[in-house]
Amino acid sequence: MCGIAGIILNPDQELPDLTARLRAMAAAMRHRGPDDEGIYLAANGRSGLANRRLAIRDLSPAGHMPMGSDDETVWITYNGEIYNADELRTELETAGYHFRSHSDTEVILRGYEAWGTAVVPRLRGMFAFAIYDRRSGDEEARLLPARDHLGIKPLYYAQTAVAFIFASELKAMLASGLVSREVDPAGLVGYLQLGSVPNPRTIYRAVQGLPPASLIQLPLASKRRPQPETYWELPQDEDASITPAAAQEQIAALLAEAVRIRLVSDVPLGAFLSGGLDSSAVVALMRRATNGPIRTCSMIFAEAAYSEAPYARAMAAAVGAEHYERVVTAADLQSELPHILAAMDQPSVDGVNTYFVSQTARQAGLTVALSGLGGDELFGGYPNTFGEAPKLLQGLRAAQAIPGAAGLASWGIRQFHRHNGWLRIADALQQPASLANAYLARRGLFAPSEVQALVNAEIWQEASEAFDPIQHVATRAGAQSEIRNPKSEIPNPKSQIPIPKSPMAWISRAELRTYTHHQLLRDTDVMSMAHSLEVRVPLLDVRLVAAALRLPVAIKQRPAPGLNGPKPLLTAVLGAQLPPIIRQRRDKQGFTFPFAVWLQGALANELLHAAPGLLQPGAVAKLRADFAHGRIHWSRLWAVMVLTAVA
């Protein structure tokens, strides 16, 4: 893993201290790459690239970045891992290209020389990079920023009056001195509604996130604003011809391959092991792929109700892993909180768990760790979205089918139910009955009416005109029938939106492009890189994702013989590779800290205050009281605490 950055001056601008600004951007990301720093400045002094390197493959100086072509007309700064690099290298060598290193960076560079932008969709892995190409001369120079298929690695950019700027983290963008810290109202409101800032927006008005599976072709002599281009989409079609037996065989092969190719490393490698099905599956497949030692890391708590230690220990013992446990307490959180908030980069209600397990992995001597992230999204592991959202949709449609019933139900909920979950349903009754609406009522953080009370009127007005969370989710799920006009008024029953053919498939895509992308992957990246740890996510391998999304829902939900737990297809595929305590487990606990207990203490009192100009002090005080009386989930209070510290 690495940190990348760059500044490309606009045609009519000058910036004499370009190198100093690039070094400042690199310094802001030192944690992402403690092994090496590199700066490339174009001969005309108008463009520059920066890199902080965490050496994983080819630890020699030959892997230094930014890396240039033989004639130094093409340069790349890169962050990520390409798992089919050896395959592409062989193809390029056969075509006559020669390599100076064993790094995957050079594979991308040579691939671009050979195939141009067509190299991007051929890359299998996680990546964010920018290529500076002046082969046709300085007047025709181009920049190519690109991001991986699932958005595992981050890439932010801004087009200012002075320059086009990009980086792996927002803190590096700010370090350039060319980007304003002005908060984006839509990013702020999106955060409060979703629990994370929805890409391509960020918490700062001036900065955007490059979407997953996107690239930008930017002629440097042009004054036009950059427009991302999509090179890959999540599959929408279903393979209705596949049999259950063939589906199991296909998924089993892809899972095994996805883990195997992610074990290539020139530095110590291990895995996160929570004790859940997904991380256990990854560890089981690691043992199948190697006879060598396996190191696993997990978190445990004094609060027994939150601890999955017995499951993690059983899985570690089953594969003969060297298992590391970290007991985390409220005092640990309070001690580490300044570092956690500094690492966040953008406000998020998640990520603390990854911070501590990454810290533990680094202390255990690891530089690379595999994670089970992605299994829930592909195989239906979240009960509140996969199970409850379709049921809620039916309820919304039934209420809206009776004149006046939806409004009466909404009024009644507001009068007699003060819990946040009920308030989201009350708001959902006032919107078109769509799966996106039902999904947000189950997955969302604050109800829209609560957000309106939290922020000032100007922020709410601007955000409402710029960002519609229902349309945002529907668009990313890819179901055109779910996309509505954000300016539409409250509908009558005739305006109900058709239910997608497969709600489970729709929710999988919605999860991957919203919650997984905006929150889980972003938090995993910044929290692991805060400890200079590379995290690999084999369950989000692009080929595995494509195959899993094409499977009929009936096959994914088909119970495994003798088993009745969550994600039956995944359990059936792994079979005897999992110990009985994992294979027969029926509950899904999730990788969750005891925040509900910890926030009752001094932690909330120490940090909670109203962000000047952003949140209404009275609404924040009400949140504190509601939490104290058990009316809201801890995540609402934590969300405001984080916002006041990070924004």
C-alpha positions as CSV (number, residue, x, y, z in Angstrom):
1,M,0.0,0.0,0.0
2,C,1.0,3.6,-0.6
3,G,-0.1,7.2,-0.5
4,I,-0.3,9.0,-3.8
5,A,-0.7,12.6,-4.7
6,G,-0.3,15.1,-7.6
7,I,-0.7,18.7,-8.7
8,I,-1.3,19.6,-12.3
9,L,-1.3,23.4,-12.9
10,N,-4.1,24.9,-15.0
11,P,-2.8,26.3,-18.4
12,D,-2.9,30.0,-17.3
13,Q,-1.5,29.5,-13.7
14,E,2.0,29.6,-12.1
15,L,3.0,28.0,-8.8
16,P,6.7,28.4,-8.0
17,D,6.7,26.2,-4.9
18,L,5.1,23.2,-6.5
19,T,7.8,20.8,-5.2
20,A,7.3,22.0,-1.6
21,R,3.6,21.5,-1.9
22,L,4.0,18.0,-3.2
23,R,6.3,17.2,-0.3
24,A,3.8,18.6,2.2
25,M,1.1,16.3,0.6
26,A,3.4,13.3,0.9
27,A,4.3,14.1,4.5
28,A,0.6,14.2,5.4
29,M,0.5,10.5,4.3
30,R,3.7,9.2,5.8
31,H,1.7,6.6,7.7
32,R,0.6,5.1,4.4
33,G,4.1,4.6,3.2
34,P,6.9,4.7,5.8
35,D,9.4,2.9,3.6
36,D,10.1,5.4,0.9
37,E,9.2,8.8,-0.5
38,G,9.4,10.0,-4.1
39,I,8.6,13.2,-6.0
40,Y,8.5,13.6,-9.8
41,L,8.5,17.1,-11.2
42,A,7.9,17.5,-15.0
43,A,10.6,19.3,-16.9
44,N,8.4,22.3,-17.5
45,G,7.7,22.6,-13.8
46,R,4.0,22.6,-14.3
47,S,3.1,19.1,-13.1
48,G,4.2,16.9,-10.3
49,L,3.5,13.5,-8.7
50,A,4.3,12.3,-5.2
51,N,4.3,8.9,-3.5
52,R,4.8,7.4,0.0
53,R,5.6,3.7,-0.3
54,L,4.8,0.8,1.9
55,A,6.9,-1.9,0.3
56,I,5.1,-5.2,-0.1
57,R,6.4,-6.7,-3.4
58,D,9.9,-6.1,-4.6
59,L,11.4,-4.4,-1.5
60,S,14.4,-3.2,-3.5
61,P,14.9,0.4,-4.8
62,A,13.7,-0.8,-8.2
63,G,10.2,-0.5,-6.8
64,H,10.6,3.2,-6.1
65,M,7.8,5.6,-7.1
66,P,6.9,7.6,-8.9
67,M,8.2,5.2,-11.6
68,G,9.1,6.3,-15.1
69,S,9.2,4.6,-18.5
70,D,12.6,3.9,-20.1
71,D,12.5,7.2,-21.9
72,E,10.9,9.0,-19.0
73,T,7.9,10.2,-21.0
74,V,5.4,8.2,-18.9
75,W,5.3,8.3,-15.1
76,I,3.1,6.6,-12.5
77,T,2.3,7.0,-8.8
78,Y,0.4,4.0,-7.5
79,N,-1.4,2.6,-4.5
80,G,-2.6,-1.0,-4.3
81,E,-2.0,-4.6,-5.2
82,I,-2.5,-6.3,-8.6
83,Y,-3.1,-10.0,-8.2
84,N,-2.8,-11.0,-11.8
85,A,0.4,-9.0,-12.2
86,D,2.5,-12.1,-13.1
87,E,0.0,-13.2,-15.8
88,L,0.1,-9.7,-17.3
89,R,3.9,-9.5,-17.0
90,T,4.2,-12.7,-19.0
91,E,1.9,-11.4,-21.7
92,L,3.9,-8.1,-21.9
93,E,7.3,-9.9,-22.0
94,T,6.0,-12.1,-24.8
95,A,5.1,-8.9,-26.7
96,G,8.7,-7.6,-26.2
97,Y,8.5,-5.4,-23.1
98,H,11.4,-5.6,-20.7
99,F,11.1,-5.2,-16.9
100,R,13.6,-3.6,-14.5
101,S,11.8,-4.7,-11.3
102,H,9.5,-7.3,-9.9
103,S,6.9,-4.8,-8.8
104,D,3.3,-4.7,-9.9
105,T,3.7,-1.0,-10.4
106,E,5.9,-1.6,-13.5
107,V,3.3,-4.1,-14.8
108,I,0.7,-1.2,-14.8
109,L,3.2,1.1,-16.4
110,R,4.2,-1.3,-19.2
111,G,0.6,-2.3,-19.6
112,Y,-0.4,1.3,-20.2
113,E,2.5,1.7,-22.7
114,A,1.1,-1.4,-24.6
115,W,-2.6,-1.0,-24.3
116,G,-3.3,2.6,-23.2
117,T,-6.4,3.0,-21.0
118,A,-7.5,-0.5,-21.9
119,V,-5.1,-1.7,-19.2
120,V,-7.3,-0.5,-16.4
121,P,-10.2,-3.0,-16.7
122,R,-7.7,-5.9,-17.1
123,L,-6.2,-5.3,-13.7
124,R,-7.5,-7.7,-11.0
125,G,-7.0,-6.3,-7.6
126,M,-7.3,-3.1,-5.5
127,F,-5.7,0.0,-6.9
128,A,-5.7,3.8,-7.3
129,F,-3.1,5.4,-9.5
130,A,-2.4,8.3,-11.8
131,I,-0.3,8.1,-15.0
132,Y,1.3,11.2,-16.4
133,D,1.8,10.8,-20.2
134,R,3.8,13.3,-22.2
135,R,4.8,11.0,-25.1
136,S,3.3,13.4,-27.6
137,G,5.1,16.4,-26.0
138,D,4.3,18.8,-23.2
139,E,1.5,20.5,-25.2
140,E,-0.3,17.1,-25.6
141,A,0.4,15.8,-22.1
142,R,-2.4,13.9,-20.3
143,L,-3.1,12.6,-16.8
144,L,-4.9,9.3,-16.2
145,P,-6.3,8.9,-12.6
146,A,-8.0,5.5,-12.2
147,R,-9.6,3.5,-9.4
148,D,-10.3,-0.3,-8.9
149,H,-13.6,-2.0,-9.8
150,L,-15.1,-2.1,-6.2
151,G,-13.5,1.1,-4.9
152,I,-11.3,-0.7,-2.4
153,K,-8.5,2.0,-2.6
154,P,-9.4,5.7,-2.3
155,L,-8.7,8.5,-4.7
156,Y,-9.9,12.1,-4.2
157,Y,-9.5,15.1,-6.5
158,A,-10.3,18.8,-6.8
159,Q,-10.4,21.1,-9.8
160,T,-9.5,24.6,-8.4
161,A,-8.8,27.9,-10.0
162,V,-5.1,27.1,-9.8
163,A,-4.7,23.4,-10.4
164,F,-6.1,19.8,-10.6
165,I,-5.1,18.1,-7.4
166,F,-5.5,14.5,-6.3
167,A,-4.5,12.3,-3.4
168,S,-5.2,9.2,-1.4
169,E,-6.5,11.1,1.6
170,L,-8.3,14.4,2.2
171,K,-5.7,15.5,4.7
172,A,-3.1,15.4,1.9
173,M,-5.5,17.5,-0.3
174,L,-5.6,20.1,2.5
175,A,-1.8,19.9,2.9
176,S,-1.4,21.2,-0.7
177,G,-2.7,24.6,0.5
178,L,-4.9,24.8,-2.6
179,V,-8.1,23.3,-1.2
180,S,-10.6,24.9,1.1
181,R,-11.9,23.3,4.3
182,E,-15.4,24.6,3.7
183,V,-17.9,21.9,4.6
184,D,-20.2,20.6,1.9
185,P,-23.8,20.7,3.1
186,A,-24.8,17.7,1.0
187,G,-21.8,15.7,2.3
188,L,-22.7,16.7,5.9
189,V,-26.4,15.8,5.5
190,G,-25.5,12.6,3.6
191,Y,-23.3,11.6,6.5
192,L,-26.0,12.1,9.1
193,Q,-28.5,10.2,7.0
194,L,-26.2,7.3,6.0
195,G,-23.5,7.1,8.6
196,S,-20.8,8.0,6.1
197,V,-20.2,10.7,3.5
198,P,-21.7,9.4,0.2
199,N,-19.2,9.3,-2.6
200,P,-18.5,11.2,-4.9
201,R,-19.2,13.9,-2.3
202,T,-16.8,14.4,0.6
203,I,-17.1,16.4,3.8
204,Y,-15.4,19.3,1.9
205,R,-17.2,21.2,-0.8
206,A,-14.1,21.5,-3.0
207,V,-13.2,17.8,-3.1
208,Q,-14.7,14.9,-4.9
209,G,-14.1,11.2,-4.6
210,L,-13.4,9.3,-7.9
211,P,-16.2,6.6,-8.1
212,P,-15.3,2.9,-8.2
213,A,-14.5,1.4,-11.6
214,S,-13.8,4.9,-13.0
215,L,-11.0,6.7,-14.7
216,I,-10.4,10.3,-15.9
217,Q,-8.7,11.2,-19.1
218,L,-7.5,14.8,-18.5
219,P,-5.7,16.7,-21.3
220,L,-3.4,19.1,-19.4
221,A,-3.8,21.9,-21.9
222,S,-7.6,21.9,-21.5
223,K,-9.6,24.0,-19.2
224,R,-12.5,21.7,-19.1
225,R,-13.6,20.1,-15.8
226,P,-12.7,16.4,-15.4
227,Q,-15.4,13.9,-16.1
228,P,-15.1,10.4,-14.7
229,E,-15.7,7.6,-17.1
230,T,-17.0,4.2,-16.0
231,Y,-15.2,1.1,-17.3
232,W,-17.1,-1.6,-15.4
233,E,-20.5,-2.1,-13.8
234,L,-22.0,-4.5,-11.2
235,P,-23.8,-7.3,-13.1
236,Q,-27.6,-6.9,-13.5
237,D,-28.3,-10.1,-15.2
238,E,-29.1,-13.5,-13.5
239,D,-27.8,-16.9,-14.6
240,A,-31.1,-18.7,-14.5
241,S,-29.6,-21.9,-16.0
242,I,-27.1,-22.7,-13.3
243,T,-27.9,-25.5,-10.9
244,P,-27.3,-25.5,-7.2
245,A,-24.5,-28.0,-7.5
246,A,-22.8,-26.0,-10.3
247,A,-23.2,-22.8,-8.3
248,Q,-21.5,-24.3,-5.3
249,E,-18.7,-25.6,-7.5
250,Q,-18.2,-22.3,-9.2
251,I,-18.2,-20.3,-5.9
252,A,-15.9,-22.8,-4.2
253,A,-13.4,-22.5,-7.0
254,L,-13.5,-18.7,-7.1
255,L,-13.3,-18.4,-3.3
256,A,-10.2,-20.6,-3.2
257,E,-8.5,-18.7,-6.0
258,A,-9.4,-15.3,-4.5
259,V,-7.6,-16.2,-1.3
260,R,-4.7,-18.0,-2.9
261,I,-3.7,-15.2,-5.1
262,R,-3.8,-12.8,-2.2
263,L,-1.1,-14.7,-0.3
264,V,1.7,-13.4,-2.5
265,S,3.8,-11.1,-0.4
266,D,7.5,-10.4,0.4
267,V,6.6,-9.3,3.9
268,P,4.8,-11.1,6.9
269,L,1.1,-11.8,6.2
270,G,-1.8,-13.0,8.3
271,A,-5.6,-12.5,8.8
272,F,-8.2,-10.7,10.9
273,L,-10.3,-13.4,12.6
274,S,-13.5,-12.2,14.4
275,G,-15.0,-15.7,14.7
276,G,-17.8,-14.9,12.2
277,L,-18.4,-17.0,9.1
278,D,-16.7,-14.6,6.6
279,S,-13.3,-14.2,8.4
280,S,-13.4,-17.9,9.3
281,A,-13.9,-18.8,5.6
282,V,-10.9,-16.7,4.7
283,V,-8.7,-18.3,7.3
284,A,-9.9,-21.8,6.3
285,L,-9.0,-21.1,2.7
286,M,-5.6,-19.8,3.7
287,R,-4.9,-23.1,5.3
288,R,-6.0,-24.9,2.2
289,A,-3.7,-22.8,0.1
290,T,-0.5,-23.0,2.2
291,N,1.2,-25.4,4.6
292,G,3.1,-22.5,6.1
293,P,2.4,-20.7,9.3
294,I,-0.7,-18.6,9.7
295,R,-1.1,-15.7,12.1
296,T,-4.5,-14.5,13.1
297,C,-5.7,-11.5,15.2
298,S,-8.9,-10.8,17.0
299,M,-10.4,-8.4,19.5
300,I,-12.1,-9.5,22.8
301,F,-13.9,-7.5,25.5
302,A,-14.6,-7.8,29.2
303,E,-18.2,-7.4,28.3
304,A,-18.9,-11.0,27.5
305,A,-22.1,-10.3,25.4
306,Y,-19.9,-8.6,22.8
307,S,-17.0,-11.2,22.7
308,E,-16.7,-13.8,19.9
309,A,-13.5,-15.2,21.5
310,P,-14.7,-18.8,21.6
311,Y,-15.4,-18.9,17.9
312,A,-12.2,-17.2,16.9
313,R,-10.2,-19.5,19.1
314,A,-11.9,-22.6,17.7
315,M,-11.2,-21.4,14.1
316,A,-7.6,-20.6,14.9
317,A,-7.0,-24.0,16.5
318,A,-8.6,-25.8,13.6
319,V,-6.0,-24.4,11.2
320,G,-3.1,-24.4,13.6
321,A,-2.8,-20.6,13.5
322,E,-0.6,-18.5,15.8
323,H,-3.4,-16.5,17.3
324,Y,-3.2,-13.0,18.8
325,E,-5.9,-11.6,21.0
326,R,-6.3,-8.0,22.1
327,V,-8.5,-7.1,25.1
328,V,-10.0,-3.7,24.4
329,T,-11.6,-1.5,27.1
330,A,-13.3,1.8,27.3
331,A,-10.0,3.2,28.7
332,D,-8.2,2.0,25.6
333,L,-10.7,3.8,23.4
334,Q,-10.4,7.0,25.4
335,S,-6.6,6.8,25.2
336,E,-6.5,6.1,21.5
337,L,-9.4,8.4,20.5
338,P,-7.3,11.3,19.3
339,H,-5.4,9.0,17.0
340,I,-8.6,7.3,15.8
341,L,-10.2,10.7,14.9
342,A,-7.0,11.8,13.2
343,A,-7.0,8.7,11.1
344,M,-10.6,9.0,10.0
345,D,-10.0,11.5,7.2
346,Q,-13.8,11.9,6.9
347,P,-16.4,11.5,9.6
348,S,-17.8,7.9,10.0
349,V,-19.8,5.9,12.6
350,D,-17.5,2.9,12.0
351,G,-13.8,2.1,11.9
352,V,-12.8,1.9,15.5
353,N,-12.8,-1.9,15.4
354,T,-10.5,-1.9,12.4
355,Y,-8.2,0.6,14.1
356,F,-7.6,-1.7,17.0
357,V,-7.4,-5.0,15.1
358,S,-4.9,-3.3,12.7
359,Q,-2.9,-2.1,15.6
360,T,-2.8,-5.6,17.0
361,A,-1.8,-7.1,13.6
362,R,1.1,-4.6,13.3
363,Q,2.2,-5.4,16.9
364,A,2.1,-9.1,15.9
365,G,4.7,-8.4,13.2
366,L,2.3,-8.3,10.2
367,T,2.5,-5.9,7.3
368,V,-0.4,-7.6,5.3
369,A,-3.7,-9.0,6.7
370,L,-6.6,-10.6,4.9
371,S,-10.1,-9.6,5.9
372,G,-13.5,-11.3,5.5
373,L,-15.2,-8.0,4.5
374,G,-17.7,-8.5,1.7
375,G,-19.3,-11.9,2.5
376,D,-22.4,-10.3,4.0
377,E,-23.0,-8.2,1.0
378,L,-22.7,-11.1,-1.5
379,F,-24.4,-13.8,0.4
380,G,-27.2,-12.0,2.3
381,G,-25.8,-11.7,5.8
382,Y,-27.4,-8.5,7.1
383,P,-30.9,-9.3,8.6
384,N,-32.0,-5.7,8.9
385,T,-31.5,-5.1,5.1
386,F,-31.8,-8.4,3.3
387,G,-34.6,-9.7,5.5
388,E,-36.5,-6.7,6.9
389,A,-36.3,-4.1,4.1
390,P,-38.4,-6.2,1.6
391,K,-41.0,-6.8,4.4
392,L,-41.1,-3.1,5.2
393,L,-41.6,-2.3,1.5
394,Q,-44.8,-4.4,1.6
395,G,-46.0,-2.5,4.6
396,L,-45.3,0.9,3.0
397,R,-47.2,-0.2,-0.2
398,A,-50.1,-1.4,1.9
399,A,-50.4,1.8,3.9
400,Q,-50.1,4.0,0.8
401,A,-52.8,1.9,-1.0
402,I,-55.4,3.2,1.5
403,P,-56.2,6.9,1.2
404,G,-55.0,8.8,4.3
405,A,-53.5,5.7,6.0
406,A,-49.9,6.5,5.4
407,G,-50.3,10.0,6.9
408,L,-52.2,8.7,9.8
409,A,-49.6,5.9,10.5
410,S,-46.8,8.4,10.2
411,W,-48.5,10.7,12.7
412,G,-49.2,7.9,15.1
413,I,-45.5,6.8,15.0
414,R,-44.3,10.3,15.8
415,Q,-46.7,10.5,18.7
416,F,-46.0,7.2,20.4
417,H,-42.6,5.9,19.2
418,R,-39.6,8.0,19.9
419,H,-36.9,5.5,18.9
420,N,-34.9,6.5,15.9
421,G,-35.8,3.3,13.9
422,W,-39.5,4.2,14.2
423,L,-38.9,7.8,13.1
424,R,-37.2,6.6,9.9
425,I,-40.3,4.5,9.2
426,A,-42.5,7.5,9.8
427,D,-40.5,9.5,7.3
428,A,-40.5,6.6,4.8
429,L,-44.3,6.6,4.8
430,Q,-44.2,10.1,3.3
431,Q,-42.1,9.0,0.3
432,P,-42.8,6.8,-2.7
433,A,-43.0,3.1,-1.7
434,S,-39.7,1.9,-3.2
435,L,-37.1,-0.6,-2.1
436,A,-34.6,2.2,-1.9
437,N,-36.9,4.0,0.6
438,A,-37.5,0.8,2.7
439,Y,-33.7,0.0,2.5
440,L,-32.8,3.5,3.9
441,A,-35.5,3.1,6.6
442,R,-33.6,0.0,7.9
443,R,-30.0,0.9,6.9
444,G,-30.0,4.7,7.5
445,L,-28.7,6.5,10.5
446,F,-30.8,9.6,11.3
447,A,-34.3,10.0,10.0
448,P,-34.6,13.0,7.5
449,S,-36.8,14.9,9.9
450,E,-34.1,14.4,12.7
451,V,-31.4,15.7,10.3
452,Q,-33.5,18.8,9.5
453,A,-33.7,19.5,13.3
454,L,-29.9,18.9,13.8
455,V,-28.5,21.2,11.1
456,N,-29.2,24.9,10.5
457,A,-31.8,25.9,7.9
458,E,-29.3,27.1,5.3
459,I,-27.4,23.8,5.3
460,W,-30.6,21.8,5.1
461,Q,-32.0,23.9,2.2
462,E,-28.9,23.6,0.1
463,A,-28.4,19.9,0.9
464,S,-32.0,19.1,0.0
465,E,-31.6,20.7,-3.4
466,A,-28.3,18.9,-4.1
467,F,-28.7,15.4,-2.6
468,D,-31.6,12.9,-2.5
469,P,-30.6,9.8,-0.4
470,I,-33.3,7.6,-2.0
471,Q,-32.2,8.5,-5.5
472,H,-28.6,8.0,-4.4
473,V,-29.2,4.5,-3.2
474,A,-31.4,3.5,-6.1
475,T,-28.9,4.8,-8.7
476,R,-26.1,2.8,-7.2
477,A,-28.2,-0.3,-7.0
478,G,-28.5,0.1,-10.7
479,A,-32.3,-0.5,-10.9
480,Q,-33.7,2.2,-13.2
481,S,-37.2,1.5,-12.1
482,E,-36.1,2.6,-8.6
483,I,-34.8,6.0,-9.6
484,R,-37.2,8.9,-8.9
485,N,-37.2,12.6,-9.5
486,P,-35.6,14.3,-6.5
487,K,-37.9,17.3,-7.0
488,S,-41.1,15.2,-6.8
489,E,-43.8,16.0,-4.3
490,I,-45.2,13.5,-1.8
491,P,-46.8,10.9,-4.1
492,N,-50.2,9.3,-4.1
493,P,-50.5,5.5,-4.3
494,K,-50.5,5.5,-8.1
495,S,-46.9,6.8,-8.1
496,Q,-45.6,3.7,-6.3
497,I,-42.4,2.4,-7.9
498,P,-42.3,-1.2,-9.2
499,I,-40.6,-3.7,-6.9
500,P,-37.4,-5.1,-8.4
501,K,-37.6,-8.7,-9.7
502,S,-35.1,-9.8,-7.1
503,P,-35.0,-7.7,-3.9
504,M,-32.0,-9.7,-2.6
505,A,-30.0,-9.0,-5.7
506,W,-31.0,-5.3,-5.6
507,I,-29.9,-5.1,-1.9
508,S,-26.6,-6.8,-2.7
509,R,-25.8,-4.1,-5.2
510,A,-27.0,-1.3,-3.0
511,E,-24.9,-2.6,-0.1
512,L,-21.8,-2.8,-2.3
513,R,-22.1,0.6,-3.8
514,T,-23.2,2.5,-0.6
515,Y,-22.6,1.0,2.8
516,T,-19.7,-1.2,1.8
517,H,-18.0,1.4,-0.4
518,H,-18.8,4.6,1.6
519,Q,-18.2,3.2,5.0
520,L,-16.6,-0.3,5.4
521,L,-13.9,0.0,2.7
522,R,-13.1,3.6,3.4
523,D,-12.8,2.9,7.1
524,T,-10.8,-0.2,6.5
525,D,-8.4,1.7,4.3
526,V,-7.7,4.7,6.6
527,M,-7.6,2.7,9.9
528,S,-5.3,0.0,8.6
529,M,-3.0,2.5,6.9
530,A,-2.8,4.5,10.1
531,H,-0.7,1.6,11.3
532,S,1.0,1.1,7.9
533,L,-0.8,-2.2,7.4
534,E,-2.1,-3.4,4.1
535,V,-5.5,-5.1,4.2
536,R,-6.7,-7.4,1.4
537,V,-10.3,-8.4,0.9
538,P,-10.6,-11.6,-1.1
539,L,-14.4,-11.8,-0.8
540,L,-14.5,-8.7,-2.9
541,D,-12.4,-10.2,-5.7
542,V,-14.0,-8.8,-8.9
543,R,-14.6,-12.2,-10.5
544,L,-16.1,-13.6,-7.3
545,V,-18.4,-10.6,-7.0
546,A,-19.6,-10.9,-10.6
547,A,-20.3,-14.6,-10.2
548,A,-22.1,-14.2,-6.9
549,L,-24.3,-11.4,-8.1
550,R,-25.4,-13.4,-11.1
551,L,-26.6,-16.4,-8.9
552,P,-30.3,-16.8,-8.6
553,V,-31.5,-15.8,-5.1
554,A,-33.1,-19.2,-4.5
555,I,-29.7,-20.8,-4.7
556,K,-28.2,-18.3,-2.3
557,Q,-31.0,-18.8,0.2
558,R,-31.2,-22.6,-0.2
559,P,-30.5,-24.1,3.3
560,A,-27.5,-26.4,3.5
561,P,-28.3,-29.9,4.6
562,G,-28.4,-30.1,8.4
563,L,-27.7,-26.4,8.8
564,N,-30.0,-23.4,9.4
565,G,-27.7,-20.4,9.9
566,P,-27.1,-17.3,7.9
567,K,-25.5,-17.3,4.4
568,P,-26.3,-21.0,3.7
569,L,-24.5,-21.0,0.3
570,L,-21.2,-19.9,1.8
571,T,-21.6,-22.3,4.7
572,A,-22.3,-25.2,2.2
573,V,-19.3,-24.3,0.0
574,L,-16.9,-24.3,3.0
575,G,-18.4,-27.4,4.6
576,A,-15.9,-29.5,6.6
577,Q,-13.2,-26.8,6.2
578,L,-15.0,-25.0,9.1
579,P,-15.1,-26.5,12.6
580,P,-18.6,-27.4,13.8
581,I,-18.9,-24.5,16.2
582,I,-18.6,-22.1,13.2
583,R,-20.5,-24.2,10.7
584,Q,-23.5,-24.7,12.9
585,R,-23.6,-21.2,14.4
586,R,-27.1,-19.7,13.8
587,D,-26.7,-16.1,15.1
588,K,-24.9,-13.2,13.4
589,Q,-23.2,-11.0,16.0
590,G,-21.0,-8.7,13.8
591,F,-17.7,-7.2,14.5
592,T,-19.1,-4.7,17.1
593,F,-17.6,-2.9,20.1
594,P,-19.6,-2.3,23.4
595,F,-20.2,1.3,22.6
596,A,-23.6,1.3,24.2
597,V,-21.9,0.6,27.5
598,W,-18.8,2.8,27.0
599,L,-20.7,5.9,25.9
600,Q,-22.6,6.0,29.2
601,G,-19.4,7.1,30.9
602,A,-17.0,10.0,30.7
603,L,-16.3,9.6,27.0
604,A,-19.4,11.3,25.7
605,N,-19.2,14.1,28.3
606,E,-15.7,14.8,27.3
607,L,-16.2,15.1,23.6
608,L,-19.8,16.0,22.8
609,H,-20.4,19.6,21.8
610,A,-22.1,21.4,19.0
611,A,-20.0,22.1,15.9
612,P,-20.2,25.9,15.4
613,G,-22.4,26.7,12.5
614,L,-23.2,23.1,11.6
615,L,-25.4,21.6,14.4
616,Q,-28.1,23.1,16.6
617,P,-27.0,23.0,20.3
618,G,-30.5,22.2,21.4
619,A,-30.8,19.2,19.1
620,V,-27.4,17.9,20.3
621,A,-28.6,18.2,23.9
622,K,-31.7,16.3,23.1
623,L,-29.6,13.5,21.5
624,R,-27.6,13.2,24.8
625,A,-30.9,12.9,26.8
626,D,-32.4,10.4,24.3
627,F,-29.4,8.2,24.6
628,A,-29.4,8.4,28.4
629,H,-33.0,7.2,28.4
630,G,-32.4,4.4,25.9
631,R,-34.5,6.0,23.1
632,I,-31.7,6.0,20.5
633,H,-29.0,3.6,19.3
634,W,-25.5,4.5,20.4
635,S,-24.4,5.1,16.8
636,R,-26.4,8.4,16.7
637,L,-24.6,9.9,19.6
638,W,-21.3,8.6,18.4
639,A,-22.0,10.1,14.9
640,V,-22.3,13.6,16.3
641,M,-19.3,13.2,18.5
642,V,-17.2,12.2,15.5
643,L,-18.6,15.0,13.4
644,T,-17.8,17.7,15.9
645,A,-14.2,16.4,16.1
646,V,-13.4,15.6,12.5
647,A,-15.3,18.2,10.3
